[in-house]
Amino acid sequence: MQYPLLIVGVFTAVFVCTYALIFTEKINRTLAALLGAVVTASLGEVFGIFSYEVLAGFIDFETITILIGMFIMTGAAESVGMFHFLAIKVMKASKGEPSRLLLYLSLLTVLLSSILSNIVAIMIMVSLTMMIARDLDLDPKPYIITESILANLGGLVFLISSIPNIMIGIAAEISFLSFLAVSGPLALVLLGVTLFVFKRVFRMGKARVTRASIESLDEWSVIKDRKKFYRSVALMITVLAFFAISDLLRVGLPVIAITGSVFMLLVTGVNMEDALHKVGWSTIFFIMGLFVIVGGLNKVGILSTLAALLTSGTGGNVPLSILSVLWVASLSSAFVVDIPATAVLIPVVQDAAGLLGPGSSLLWWALIFGIGLGANFFPFSSSSTIIALKILRKKKRVSIKEYAKIGVTVCTIQLVVATFYLMTLYLLL
């Protein structure tokens, strides 16, 4: 149905104003998203486009359920010392050698961010890195800037590694194993390329702590209950295995996430109320607000129009459309922030894929890679980077220009690699 230009303009204005509030942080981003959702819902009722009753249909509750389950599970695992244990292991393995420490901390960052949300992973890594840098008398800046960029890269490993992955995976019906098979190899290549660049960008200092004092550290000192620790590690591995074979079991990811969180609470003995306090409710409501706003845009036909412009702008050329989505998504992620950009682009790519021929499924992978890598451009492009630099600034000053010089260089190289990877996949289809 074609709606009058006035109605389309009003819905567009609400969208633009909401994203401007989110981007400028004039008010809390969750409050901005909920305000935009309320206005969108009210406009739908006033103009007779949709009623309040259909709002629930705009929200992807599968995504919400997975997020809640993962927040509870990782919070409980953290409480038994799982991640602090890993950090001390890394410090001892590096023997205090700065370049080796950068490598091990980078690998640990990718590992944690592939299992946890980027925000949780970076908070753990930055806290531990600050502690390690203090103990070894090292400058924490190179390590934390590297970690902030690799946290977003780690989000490309698994389907559950980042919120945009979950949102896109559900919309495109991508299985856990399919995601790993396509995205995993690229993540490994990008990890090698990124570490190569960082070793030449940063000049590593020398630790002033002896190897003997490092080796005297006891990783078990952070574990209060070894039985709970072993059980939680085993359960985390089991949950990841169930995610991998979810298609074979014909069990949805939300069911596995919630079931895993319930058993993790039983295994660790964490109080349910404490577990719920650790859930990122602000993030949950932020995403729900975005779903409503984007649902409103979709109802008045704005997103289908954008999809038509995308395909017509590329002349229906599939490879060109794939690359357009990759670079548009990366710039959108850089300037609008990853989650809002994902919410807007999912229905656009969905419509564009329906208009194009064979090979159009790669549009989804272009969106995944573009959103994930574009978050590395600027210090305000992702929540994990904002948190990392906020903690670092307590000890070291990092200007936007200083970070952007590194971020733009690394991100551009990563996107060029992703471009060749996508074109290779297209030729192999």
Contacts in CASP RR format, 6 or more apart in sequence:
PFRMAT RR
TARGET T0000
AUTHOR 0000-0000-0000
METHOD contacts of the structure
MODEL  1
MQYPLLIVGVFTAVFVCTYALIFTEKINRTLAALLGAVVTASLGEVFGIF
SYEVLAGFIDFETITILIGMFIMTGAAESVGMFHFLAIKVMKASKGEPSR
LLLYLSLLTVLLSSILSNIVAIMIMVSLTMMIARDLDLDPKPYIITESIL
ANLGGLVFLISSIPNIMIGIAAEISFLSFLAVSGPLALVLLGVTLFVFKR
VFRMGKARVTRASIESLDEWSVIKDRKKFYRSVALMITVLAFFAISDLLR
VGLPVIAITGSVFMLLVTGVNMEDALHKVGWSTIFFIMGLFVIVGGLNKV
GILSTLAALLTSGTGGNVPLSILSVLWVASLSSAFVVDIPATAVLIPVVQ
DAAGLLGPGSSLLWWALIFGIGLGANFFPFSSSSTIIALKILRKKKRVSI
KEYAKIGVTVCTIQLVVATFYLMTLYLLL
3 49 0 8 1.000
3 300 0 8 1.000
3 301 0 8 1.000
7 47 0 8 1.000
7 49 0 8 1.000
7 300 0 8 1.000
8 300 0 8 1.000
8 301 0 8 1.000
8 302 0 8 1.000
10 43 0 8 1.000
11 40 0 8 1.000
11 43 0 8 1.000
11 296 0 8 1.000
11 297 0 8 1.000
11 300 0 8 1.000
11 302 0 8 1.000
12 297 0 8 1.000
12 302 0 8 1.000
14 36 0 8 1.000
14 39 0 8 1.000
14 40 0 8 1.000
14 43 0 8 1.000
14 293 0 8 1.000
15 293 0 8 1.000
15 297 0 8 1.000
15 344 0 8 1.000
17 36 0 8 1.000
18 32 0 8 1.000
18 33 0 8 1.000
18 35 0 8 1.000
18 36 0 8 1.000
18 39 0 8 1.000
18 293 0 8 1.000
19 336 0 8 1.000
19 340 0 8 1.000
21 27 0 8 1.000
21 29 0 8 1.000
21 32 0 8 1.000
21 35 0 8 1.000
22 29 0 8 1.000
22 32 0 8 1.000
22 33 0 8 1.000
22 336 0 8 1.000
22 337 0 8 1.000
22 340 0 8 1.000
23 335 0 8 1.000
23 336 0 8 1.000
23 337 0 8 1.000
26 32 0 8 1.000
27 35 0 8 1.000
28 282 0 8 1.000
29 286 0 8 1.000
30 282 0 8 1.000
30 283 0 8 1.000
30 285 0 8 1.000
30 286 0 8 1.000
33 285 0 8 1.000
33 286 0 8 1.000
33 287 0 8 1.000
33 288 0 8 1.000
33 289 0 8 1.000
33 290 0 8 1.000
33 293 0 8 1.000
33 340 0 8 1.000
34 285 0 8 1.000
34 286 0 8 1.000
34 288 0 8 1.000
34 289 0 8 1.000
36 289 0 8 1.000
36 292 0 8 1.000
36 293 0 8 1.000
37 288 0 8 1.000
37 289 0 8 1.000
37 290 0 8 1.000
37 292 0 8 1.000
37 293 0 8 1.000
40 292 0 8 1.000
40 293 0 8 1.000
40 295 0 8 1.000
40 296 0 8 1.000
41 52 0 8 1.000
41 55 0 8 1.000
41 292 0 8 1.000
43 49 0 8 1.000
44 50 0 8 1.000
44 51 0 8 1.000
44 296 0 8 1.000
44 299 0 8 1.000
45 51 0 8 1.000
45 52 0 8 1.000
49 296 0 8 1.000
49 299 0 8 1.000
49 300 0 8 1.000
50 296 0 8 1.000
50 299 0 8 1.000
55 292 0 8 1.000
58 291 0 8 1.000
58 292 0 8 1.000
58 294 0 8 1.000
58 295 0 8 1.000
58 296 0 8 1.000
59 288 0 8 1.000
59 289 0 8 1.000
59 291 0 8 1.000
59 292 0 8 1.000
60 167 0 8 1.000
60 170 0 8 1.000
60 171 0 8 1.000
60 291 0 8 1.000
61 254 0 8 1.000
62 170 0 8 1.000
62 252 0 8 1.000
62 253 0 8 1.000
62 254 0 8 1.000
63 163 0 8 1.000
63 166 0 8 1.000
63 167 0 8 1.000
63 170 0 8 1.000
63 287 0 8 1.000
64 284 0 8 1.000
64 287 0 8 1.000
64 288 0 8 1.000
65 254 0 8 1.000
65 257 0 8 1.000
65 258 0 8 1.000
66 160 0 8 1.000
66 166 0 8 1.000
66 253 0 8 1.000
66 254 0 8 1.000
66 257 0 8 1.000
67 117 0 8 1.000
67 163 0 8 1.000
67 166 0 8 1.000
67 283 0 8 1.000
67 284 0 8 1.000
67 287 0 8 1.000
68 257 0 8 1.000
68 258 0 8 1.000
68 261 0 8 1.000
68 279 0 8 1.000
68 284 0 8 1.000
69 257 0 8 1.000
69 258 0 8 1.000
69 260 0 8 1.000
69 261 0 8 1.000
70 116 0 8 1.000
70 117 0 8 1.000
70 160 0 8 1.000
70 257 0 8 1.000
70 261 0 8 1.000
71 117 0 8 1.000
71 120 0 8 1.000
71 278 0 8 1.000
71 279 0 8 1.000
71 280 0 8 1.000
72 261 0 8 1.000
72 264 0 8 1.000
72 265 0 8 1.000
72 275 0 8 1.000
72 276 0 8 1.000
72 278 0 8 1.000
72 279 0 8 1.000
73 236 0 8 1.000
73 239 0 8 1.000
73 257 0 8 1.000
73 260 0 8 1.000
73 261 0 8 1.000
73 264 0 8 1.000
74 115 0 8 1.000
74 116 0 8 1.000
74 117 0 8 1.000
74 120 0 8 1.000
75 120 0 8 1.000
75 270 0 8 1.000
75 275 0 8 1.000
75 278 0 8 1.000
76 232 0 8 1.000
76 261 0 8 1.000
76 264 0 8 1.000
76 265 0 8 1.000
76 267 0 8 1.000
76 268 0 8 1.000
76 269 0 8 1.000
76 270 0 8 1.000
76 275 0 8 1.000
77 83 0 8 1.000
77 232 0 8 1.000
77 236 0 8 1.000
77 264 0 8 1.000
77 268 0 8 1.000
78 120 0 8 1.000
78 124 0 8 1.000
79 268 0 8 1.000
79 270 0 8 1.000
80 223 0 8 1.000
80 224 0 8 1.000
80 225 0 8 1.000
80 228 0 8 1.000
80 229 0 8 1.000
80 232 0 8 1.000
80 268 0 8 1.000
81 222 0 8 1.000
81 223 0 8 1.000
81 224 0 8 1.000
81 229 0 8 1.000
82 229 0 8 1.000
82 232 0 8 1.000
82 233 0 8 1.000
82 236 0 8 1.000
83 112 0 8 1.000
83 124 0 8 1.000
83 128 0 8 1.000
84 128 0 8 1.000
84 222 0 8 1.000
85 219 0 8 1.000
85 220 0 8 1.000
85 222 0 8 1.000
85 223 0 8 1.000
85 229 0 8 1.000
86 108 0 8 1.000
86 112 0 8 1.000
87 108 0 8 1.000
87 124 0 8 1.000
87 128 0 8 1.000
87 131 0 8 1.000
87 132 0 8 1.000
88 217 0 8 1.000
88 218 0 8 1.000
88 219 0 8 1.000
88 222 0 8 1.000
89 219 0 8 1.000
90 101 0 8 1.000
90 104 0 8 1.000
90 105 0 8 1.000
90 108 0 8 1.000
91 101 0 8 1.000
91 132 0 8 1.000
91 135 0 8 1.000
91 136 0 8 1.000
91 214 0 8 1.000
91 217 0 8 1.000
92 214 0 8 1.000
92 215 0 8 1.000
92 217 0 8 1.000
92 219 0 8 1.000
93 100 0 8 1.000
93 104 0 8 1.000
94 100 0 8 1.000
94 101 0 8 1.000
94 103 0 8 1.000
94 104 0 8 1.000
95 211 0 8 1.000
95 214 0 8 1.000
95 215 0 8 1.000
96 136 0 8 1.000
96 207 0 8 1.000
96 209 0 8 1.000
96 211 0 8 1.000
96 214 0 8 1.000
97 207 0 8 1.000
98 138 0 8 1.000
98 204 0 8 1.000
98 205 0 8 1.000
98 206 0 8 1.000
98 207 0 8 1.000
99 199 0 8 1.000
99 204 0 8 1.000
101 132 0 8 1.000
101 136 0 8 1.000
101 138 0 8 1.000
101 143 0 8 1.000
101 207 0 8 1.000
102 142 0 8 1.000
102 143 0 8 1.000
102 146 0 8 1.000
102 195 0 8 1.000
102 198 0 8 1.000
102 199 0 8 1.000
102 202 0 8 1.000
102 204 0 8 1.000
103 195 0 8 1.000
105 125 0 8 1.000
105 129 0 8 1.000
105 132 0 8 1.000
105 143 0 8 1.000
105 146 0 8 1.000
105 147 0 8 1.000
106 146 0 8 1.000
106 147 0 8 1.000
106 150 0 8 1.000
106 191 0 8 1.000
106 195 0 8 1.000
106 198 0 8 1.000
107 191 0 8 1.000
108 125 0 8 1.000
109 121 0 8 1.000
109 122 0 8 1.000
109 125 0 8 1.000
109 146 0 8 1.000
109 147 0 8 1.000
109 150 0 8 1.000
109 151 0 8 1.000
109 154 0 8 1.000
110 150 0 8 1.000
110 153 0 8 1.000
110 154 0 8 1.000
110 157 0 8 1.000
110 187 0 8 1.000
110 191 0 8 1.000
112 120 0 8 1.000
112 121 0 8 1.000
112 124 0 8 1.000
112 125 0 8 1.000
113 121 0 8 1.000
113 122 0 8 1.000
113 150 0 8 1.000
113 151 0 8 1.000
113 152 0 8 1.000
113 153 0 8 1.000
113 154 0 8 1.000
113 155 0 8 1.000
113 157 0 8 1.000
113 161 0 8 1.000
113 162 0 8 1.000
113 384 0 8 1.000
114 154 0 8 1.000
114 155 0 8 1.000
114 157 0 8 1.000
114 158 0 8 1.000
114 161 0 8 1.000
115 121 0 8 1.000
115 158 0 8 1.000
115 160 0 8 1.000
115 161 0 8 1.000
115 236 0 8 1.000
115 240 0 8 1.000
116 124 0 8 1.000
117 162 0 8 1.000
117 163 0 8 1.000
117 283 0 8 1.000
118 151 0 8 1.000
118 152 0 8 1.000
118 154 0 8 1.000
118 155 0 8 1.000
118 161 0 8 1.000
118 162 0 8 1.000
118 382 0 8 1.000
118 383 0 8 1.000
118 384 0 8 1.000
119 283 0 8 1.000
119 383 0 8 1.000
119 384 0 8 1.000
119 387 0 8 1.000
121 151 0 8 1.000
121 384 0 8 1.000
122 147 0 8 1.000
122 148 0 8 1.000
122 151 0 8 1.000
122 384 0 8 1.000
122 385 0 8 1.000
122 387 0 8 1.000
122 388 0 8 1.000
123 387 0 8 1.000
125 147 0 8 1.000
125 151 0 8 1.000
125 388 0 8 1.000
126 144 0 8 1.000
126 147 0 8 1.000
126 148 0 8 1.000
126 387 0 8 1.000
126 388 0 8 1.000
126 391 0 8 1.000
126 392 0 8 1.000
127 391 0 8 1.000
129 140 0 8 1.000
129 143 0 8 1.000
129 144 0 8 1.000
129 147 0 8 1.000
130 140 0 8 1.000
130 144 0 8 1.000
130 391 0 8 1.000
130 392 0 8 1.000
130 395 0 8 1.000
132 138 0 8 1.000
133 139 0 8 1.000
133 140 0 8 1.000
133 143 0 8 1.000
135 209 0 8 1.000
136 207 0 8 1.000
136 208 0 8 1.000
136 209 0 8 1.000
136 214 0 8 1.000
137 207 0 8 1.000
137 208 0 8 1.000
137 209 0 8 1.000
138 205 0 8 1.000
138 207 0 8 1.000
139 205 0 8 1.000
139 396 0 8 1.000
140 392 0 8 1.000
140 395 0 8 1.000
140 396 0 8 1.000
141 392 0 8 1.000
141 396 0 8 1.000
141 398 0 8 1.000
142 198 0 8 1.000
142 202 0 8 1.000
142 204 0 8 1.000
144 388 0 8 1.000
144 389 0 8 1.000
144 391 0 8 1.000
144 392 0 8 1.000
145 388 0 8 1.000
145 389 0 8 1.000
145 392 0 8 1.000
145 398 0 8 1.000
145 403 0 8 1.000
145 406 0 8 1.000
146 198 0 8 1.000
146 202 0 8 1.000
147 388 0 8 1.000
148 384 0 8 1.000
148 385 0 8 1.000
148 388 0 8 1.000
148 389 0 8 1.000
149 194 0 8 1.000
149 376 0 8 1.000
149 385 0 8 1.000
149 406 0 8 1.000
149 407 0 8 1.000
149 410 0 8 1.000
149 411 0 8 1.000
150 191 0 8 1.000
150 194 0 8 1.000
151 384 0 8 1.000
151 385 0 8 1.000
151 388 0 8 1.000
152 162 0 8 1.000
152 338 0 8 1.000
152 372 0 8 1.000
152 373 0 8 1.000
152 374 0 8 1.000
152 375 0 8 1.000
152 376 0 8 1.000
152 382 0 8 1.000
152 384 0 8 1.000
152 385 0 8 1.000
153 187 0 8 1.000
153 190 0 8 1.000
153 191 0 8 1.000
153 194 0 8 1.000
153 372 0 8 1.000
153 373 0 8 1.000
153 376 0 8 1.000
153 414 0 8 1.000
154 161 0 8 1.000
154 162 0 8 1.000
154 187 0 8 1.000
155 161 0 8 1.000
155 162 0 8 1.000
155 165 0 8 1.000
155 187 0 8 1.000
155 372 0 8 1.000
156 162 0 8 1.000
156 165 0 8 1.000
156 183 0 8 1.000
156 184 0 8 1.000
156 186 0 8 1.000
156 187 0 8 1.000
156 190 0 8 1.000
156 368 0 8 1.000
156 369 0 8 1.000
156 372 0 8 1.000
156 373 0 8 1.000
157 180 0 8 1.000
157 183 0 8 1.000
157 184 0 8 1.000
157 187 0 8 1.000
158 165 0 8 1.000
158 176 0 8 1.000
158 179 0 8 1.000
158 180 0 8 1.000
158 240 0 8 1.000
158 243 0 8 1.000
159 165 0 8 1.000
159 166 0 8 1.000
159 169 0 8 1.000
159 174 0 8 1.000
159 175 0 8 1.000
159 176 0 8 1.000
159 179 0 8 1.000
159 180 0 8 1.000
159 243 0 8 1.000
159 253 0 8 1.000
160 166 0 8 1.000
160 176 0 8 1.000
160 243 0 8 1.000
160 253 0 8 1.000
160 257 0 8 1.000
162 338 0 8 1.000
162 372 0 8 1.000
163 283 0 8 1.000
163 287 0 8 1.000
163 338 0 8 1.000
163 339 0 8 1.000
163 342 0 8 1.000
164 338 0 8 1.000
164 339 0 8 1.000
164 342 0 8 1.000
164 368 0 8 1.000
164 371 0 8 1.000
164 372 0 8 1.000
165 179 0 8 1.000
165 368 0 8 1.000
166 253 0 8 1.000
167 287 0 8 1.000
167 339 0 8 1.000
167 342 0 8 1.000
167 343 0 8 1.000
167 346 0 8 1.000
168 174 0 8 1.000
168 342 0 8 1.000
168 346 0 8 1.000
168 364 0 8 1.000
168 367 0 8 1.000
168 368 0 8 1.000
168 371 0 8 1.000
169 179 0 8 1.000
169 364 0 8 1.000
169 368 0 8 1.000
171 346 0 8 1.000
171 350 0 8 1.000
171 364 0 8 1.000
172 350 0 8 1.000
172 361 0 8 1.000
172 364 0 8 1.000
174 364 0 8 1.000
175 246 0 8 1.000
175 247 0 8 1.000
176 243 0 8 1.000
176 244 0 8 1.000
176 246 0 8 1.000
176 247 0 8 1.000
176 253 0 8 1.000
177 244 0 8 1.000
177 245 0 8 1.000
177 247 0 8 1.000
180 244 0 8 1.000
182 365 0 8 1.000
182 425 0 8 1.000
183 365 0 8 1.000
183 368 0 8 1.000
183 369 0 8 1.000
185 421 0 8 1.000
186 369 0 8 1.000
186 417 0 8 1.000
186 418 0 8 1.000
186 421 0 8 1.000
189 417 0 8 1.000
189 421 0 8 1.000
190 373 0 8 1.000
190 414 0 8 1.000
190 417 0 8 1.000
190 418 0 8 1.000
193 413 0 8 1.000
193 414 0 8 1.000
193 417 0 8 1.000
194 410 0 8 1.000
194 413 0 8 1.000
194 414 0 8 1.000
197 409 0 8 1.000
197 410 0 8 1.000
197 413 0 8 1.000
198 410 0 8 1.000
201 406 0 8 1.000
201 409 0 8 1.000
220 226 0 8 1.000
223 229 0 8 1.000
228 267 0 8 1.000
228 268 0 8 1.000
228 269 0 8 1.000
231 267 0 8 1.000
231 268 0 8 1.000
232 264 0 8 1.000
232 267 0 8 1.000
232 268 0 8 1.000
235 260 0 8 1.000
235 263 0 8 1.000
235 264 0 8 1.000
235 267 0 8 1.000
236 264 0 8 1.000
239 256 0 8 1.000
239 257 0 8 1.000
239 260 0 8 1.000
239 264 0 8 1.000
242 249 0 8 1.000
242 251 0 8 1.000
242 256 0 8 1.000
243 253 0 8 1.000
243 256 0 8 1.000
246 252 0 8 1.000
246 253 0 8 1.000
246 256 0 8 1.000
261 275 0 8 1.000
264 270 0 8 1.000
265 272 0 8 1.000
265 275 0 8 1.000
286 339 0 8 1.000
287 339 0 8 1.000
287 343 0 8 1.000
290 339 0 8 1.000
290 340 0 8 1.000
290 343 0 8 1.000
291 343 0 8 1.000
293 343 0 8 1.000
294 303 0 8 1.000
294 343 0 8 1.000
294 344 0 8 1.000
294 346 0 8 1.000
294 347 0 8 1.000
295 347 0 8 1.000
297 303 0 8 1.000
297 344 0 8 1.000
297 347 0 8 1.000
298 304 0 8 1.000
298 347 0 8 1.000
303 344 0 8 1.000
303 347 0 8 1.000
303 348 0 8 1.000
303 351 0 8 1.000
304 347 0 8 1.000
304 351 0 8 1.000
306 348 0 8 1.000
306 351 0 8 1.000
307 347 0 8 1.000
307 348 0 8 1.000
307 349 0 8 1.000
307 350 0 8 1.000
307 351 0 8 1.000
307 352 0 8 1.000
307 355 0 8 1.000
308 351 0 8 1.000
308 355 0 8 1.000
310 321 0 8 1.000
310 324 0 8 1.000
310 325 0 8 1.000
310 328 0 8 1.000
310 348 0 8 1.000
310 352 0 8 1.000
311 321 0 8 1.000
311 352 0 8 1.000
311 355 0 8 1.000
311 356 0 8 1.000
314 320 0 8 1.000
314 321 0 8 1.000
314 324 0 8 1.000
316 355 0 8 1.000
316 356 0 8 1.000
318 356 0 8 1.000
318 357 0 8 1.000
318 358 0 8 1.000
318 359 0 8 1.000
318 360 0 8 1.000
318 362 0 8 1.000
318 426 0 8 1.000
319 423 0 8 1.000
319 426 0 8 1.000
321 352 0 8 1.000
321 356 0 8 1.000
321 360 0 8 1.000
321 363 0 8 1.000
322 362 0 8 1.000
322 363 0 8 1.000
322 366 0 8 1.000
322 422 0 8 1.000
322 423 0 8 1.000
322 426 0 8 1.000
323 366 0 8 1.000
323 419 0 8 1.000
323 422 0 8 1.000
323 423 0 8 1.000
325 345 0 8 1.000
325 349 0 8 1.000
325 352 0 8 1.000
325 363 0 8 1.000
325 366 0 8 1.000
325 367 0 8 1.000
325 370 0 8 1.000
326 366 0 8 1.000
326 367 0 8 1.000
326 369 0 8 1.000
326 370 0 8 1.000
326 415 0 8 1.000
326 418 0 8 1.000
326 419 0 8 1.000
326 422 0 8 1.000
327 370 0 8 1.000
327 415 0 8 1.000
328 345 0 8 1.000
329 341 0 8 1.000
329 345 0 8 1.000
329 366 0 8 1.000
329 367 0 8 1.000
329 369 0 8 1.000
329 370 0 8 1.000
329 371 0 8 1.000
329 374 0 8 1.000
330 369 0 8 1.000
330 370 0 8 1.000
330 371 0 8 1.000
330 372 0 8 1.000
330 373 0 8 1.000
330 374 0 8 1.000
330 377 0 8 1.000
330 411 0 8 1.000
330 415 0 8 1.000
331 374 0 8 1.000
331 377 0 8 1.000
332 341 0 8 1.000
332 344 0 8 1.000
332 345 0 8 1.000
332 371 0 8 1.000
333 341 0 8 1.000
333 342 0 8 1.000
333 370 0 8 1.000
333 371 0 8 1.000
333 372 0 8 1.000
333 373 0 8 1.000
333 374 0 8 1.000
333 375 0 8 1.000
333 377 0 8 1.000
333 381 0 8 1.000
333 382 0 8 1.000
334 374 0 8 1.000
334 375 0 8 1.000
334 377 0 8 1.000
334 378 0 8 1.000
334 381 0 8 1.000
334 411 0 8 1.000
335 378 0 8 1.000
335 381 0 8 1.000
336 344 0 8 1.000
337 375 0 8 1.000
337 380 0 8 1.000
337 381 0 8 1.000
337 382 0 8 1.000
337 383 0 8 1.000
338 371 0 8 1.000
338 372 0 8 1.000
338 374 0 8 1.000
338 375 0 8 1.000
338 381 0 8 1.000
338 382 0 8 1.000
341 371 0 8 1.000
342 367 0 8 1.000
342 371 0 8 1.000
345 367 0 8 1.000
345 371 0 8 1.000
346 367 0 8 1.000
349 363 0 8 1.000
349 364 0 8 1.000
349 367 0 8 1.000
352 360 0 8 1.000
352 363 0 8 1.000
353 360 0 8 1.000
353 361 0 8 1.000
353 363 0 8 1.000
353 364 0 8 1.000
354 360 0 8 1.000
356 363 0 8 1.000
358 429 0 8 1.000
359 426 0 8 1.000
359 429 0 8 1.000
362 422 0 8 1.000
362 425 0 8 1.000
362 426 0 8 1.000
362 429 0 8 1.000
365 422 0 8 1.000
365 425 0 8 1.000
366 422 0 8 1.000
369 415 0 8 1.000
369 418 0 8 1.000
369 421 0 8 1.000
369 422 0 8 1.000
370 415 0 8 1.000
370 418 0 8 1.000
373 411 0 8 1.000
373 414 0 8 1.000
373 415 0 8 1.000
373 418 0 8 1.000
374 381 0 8 1.000
374 411 0 8 1.000
374 415 0 8 1.000
375 381 0 8 1.000
375 382 0 8 1.000
375 384 0 8 1.000
375 385 0 8 1.000
376 382 0 8 1.000
376 385 0 8 1.000
376 407 0 8 1.000
376 410 0 8 1.000
376 411 0 8 1.000
376 414 0 8 1.000
377 404 0 8 1.000
377 407 0 8 1.000
377 408 0 8 1.000
377 411 0 8 1.000
378 385 0 8 1.000
378 400 0 8 1.000
378 403 0 8 1.000
378 404 0 8 1.000
378 407 0 8 1.000
378 408 0 8 1.000
379 385 0 8 1.000
379 386 0 8 1.000
379 389 0 8 1.000
379 398 0 8 1.000
379 400 0 8 1.000
379 403 0 8 1.000
379 404 0 8 1.000
380 386 0 8 1.000
380 400 0 8 1.000
385 403 0 8 1.000
389 398 0 8 1.000
389 403 0 8 1.000
392 398 0 8 1.000
END
